[in-house]
Amino acid sequence: MHILSVFRTDHPLVRALAEAGHEIVVVGELDLPSGEQLSNASFSLGDIFPQIKAPFILARLKGLLSAHGIPYIVWNRDSPWNCAIKPWRKLMIRPLRAIDIYLAHSLQDQKCFARDAEYFPNAADTHLYHLGSRSLISLRDRQSYKTEVTFVGTLSPGFRRVRKRVEFLVALAGRFKALGISWQFLDTSVGTAARTTA
């Protein structure tokens, strides 16, 4: 299979396709594929977040792909936060109907990207999400855990949409403390390595 992609083989879906023996042809995010690239392509894997910033180019790309019967596929690994995309840009993408196959680990807010969506969890990236040397049975052993409750995610109050989450977790931490439950909250915000534990 011949696949057009704006991603290189370090992208988990492209890596899996390449490992399965498919030919990956990398094209620039805002480049239109050549006629030769289009002639053999089975589908095109795009990155909607930079492409949505150039709606006219995205519309031309979609028209070109459609004319050659090539589906445009997007895997949104940041749904529903959508890479902090500006709300007015979401309004621009919907009428374009640019995405043929929309894959996301959360179907929340998917209507602004595509009419139909497919649940495609981030855990599909088995190079990142795996048990390592553990087994499912070993995960049931309570003695192997240092804390009883863990949250991993963005906790920076600098992100307006995260403030309610932070407030909730602060209140929850107070309840955990009163009940003697151990916990840790790990902030994965860009540029942070914050860890709060009790």
C-alpha positions in Angstrom: 0.0 0.0 0.0 1.2 3.5 -0.9 0.4 6.1 1.8 0.8 9.8 1.8 1.7 11.3 5.2 2.8 14.6 6.7 4.3 12.5 9.5 7.6 10.6 9.5 8.1 7.1 10.9 8.4 8.4 14.5 4.7 9.0 14.4 3.1 5.8 15.9 0.5 5.2 13.2 3.0 5.7 10.4 5.6 3.5 12.2 3.0 0.7 12.5 2.1 1.1 8.8 5.7 1.0 7.7 6.4 -2.0 10.0 3.5 -3.7 8.2 5.3 -3.2 4.9 3.5 -0.2 3.5 5.3 2.5 1.6 5.2 5.9 3.3 5.6 9.0 1.1 6.2 12.0 3.3 4.7 15.3 2.1 5.0 18.7 3.7 2.1 19.8 5.9 1.1 22.6 3.5 2.3 21.0 0.3 0.0 19.6 -2.4 1.1 16.1 -3.5 2.4 15.7 -7.0 0.4 13.8 -9.6 2.8 10.9 -9.3 2.3 10.7 -5.5 -1.4 10.9 -6.0 -1.6 8.2 -8.7 -0.7 5.4 -6.4 -1.9 6.6 -3.0 -4.4 4.5 -0.9 -5.0 7.3 1.6 -3.5 10.5 3.0 -2.6 10.9 6.7 -2.8 14.5 7.7 -2.2 16.7 10.8 -5.3 18.9 11.0 -3.8 21.3 13.6 -1.2 23.1 11.4 -3.3 22.5 8.3 -6.4 24.3 9.8 -4.3 27.4 10.1 -4.2 27.5 6.2 -7.9 26.8 5.3 -7.5 27.7 1.7 -4.6 25.2 1.2 -6.5 22.6 3.2 -9.6 23.1 0.9 -7.3 22.7 -2.2 -5.7 19.6 -0.7 -9.1 18.1 0.1 -10.3 18.8 -3.5 -7.2 17.2 -4.9 -7.5 14.1 -2.8 -11.2 13.8 -3.5 -10.6 14.1 -7.3 -8.3 11.1 -7.0 -10.6 9.1 -4.7 -8.1 9.3 -1.8 -9.5 9.5 1.7 -8.0 12.1 4.1 -7.4 10.6 7.6 -6.6 12.4 10.8 -5.7 10.9 14.2 -6.4 13.4 16.9 -4.3 12.4 19.9 -5.2 15.5 21.9 -9.0 15.3 21.8 -11.0 17.0 23.2 -8.5 19.8 24.0 -7.4 19.8 20.4 -3.9 21.2 20.9 -5.5 24.4 22.3 -6.8 25.2 18.9 -8.7 28.5 18.8 -12.5 28.0 18.9 -13.0 30.2 15.8 -10.7 27.8 13.8 -13.0 24.9 14.7 -15.9 26.8 13.2 -13.8 27.1 10.0 -13.0 23.4 9.7 -16.6 22.1 9.9 -18.0 23.5 6.7 -14.9 22.3 4.8 -15.7 18.7 5.5 -12.0 18.0 4.9 -11.7 14.9 7.0 -13.0 11.6 5.6 -11.9 9.4 8.5 -11.5 11.0 11.9 -9.7 8.9 14.6 -9.6 10.1 18.2 -9.2 8.7 21.7 -12.1 10.8 22.8 -15.2 11.4 20.6 -16.1 14.5 22.7 -16.3 17.5 20.4 -15.7 15.4 17.3 -18.6 17.0 15.4 -16.5 20.1 14.6 -14.0 17.9 12.7 -16.1 15.3 10.9 -19.6 13.9 10.4 -18.4 10.5 11.5 -15.7 9.5 13.9 -14.0 6.3 15.0 -12.7 5.6 18.5 -9.0 5.0 18.2 -7.3 5.1 21.6 -3.8 6.5 22.1 -3.0 3.1 23.6 -2.9 2.0 19.9 0.7 3.3 20.2 2.1 0.1 21.7 5.6 1.4 21.7 4.5 3.9 24.4 1.6 2.1 26.0 2.4 -1.4 27.1 2.9 -3.5 30.2 6.7 -3.7 30.0 7.8 -6.7 32.0 4.5 -6.8 34.0 1.5 -9.0 33.5 -2.2 -8.2 33.9 -2.2 -10.5 37.0 0.7 -8.6 38.6 -1.3 -5.3 38.2 -3.8 -6.7 40.7 -1.2 -7.0 43.4 -1.9 -4.0 45.7 1.4 -4.3 47.5 3.2 -3.3 44.3 1.8 0.2 44.3 3.3 3.2 46.1 0.1 5.3 46.1 -3.6 4.4 46.0 -4.8 7.1 43.6 -2.8 8.7 40.7 -3.8 11.4 38.2 -1.5 12.1 35.2 -2.3 15.1 33.0 -2.2 18.9 32.5 -2.5 20.7 35.8 -1.2 24.2 34.9 -3.7 26.8 36.0 -2.2 29.0 33.2 -4.6 27.0 30.9 -8.0 28.5 31.5 -9.8 25.3 30.6 -7.7 23.4 33.2 -8.6 25.6 36.2 -11.7 23.7 37.2 -9.8 20.4 37.0 -7.1 21.9 39.4 -9.8 23.1 41.8 -11.5 19.7 41.7 -8.2 17.9 42.4 -7.3 20.2 45.3 -10.7 19.5 46.9 -10.2 15.8 46.2 -6.8 15.8 47.8 -8.3 17.3 50.9 -10.8 14.4 51.1 -8.1 11.8 50.4 -6.0 13.3 53.3 -9.0 13.1 55.7 -9.5 9.4 54.7 -5.8 8.5 54.9 -5.7 7.7 51.2 -2.3 8.2 49.5 -2.3 10.0 46.2 -0.1 11.7 43.6 -1.0 14.2 40.8 1.5 14.4 38.0 1.5 17.6 35.8 2.4 16.8 32.2 2.0 20.4 31.0 4.7 21.4 28.5 7.8 22.7 30.3 6.8 21.3 33.7 7.9 18.3 35.7 5.6 19.0 38.7 4.6 16.3 41.0 2.3 16.7 44.0 2.1 13.8 46.4 0.6 13.1 49.8 
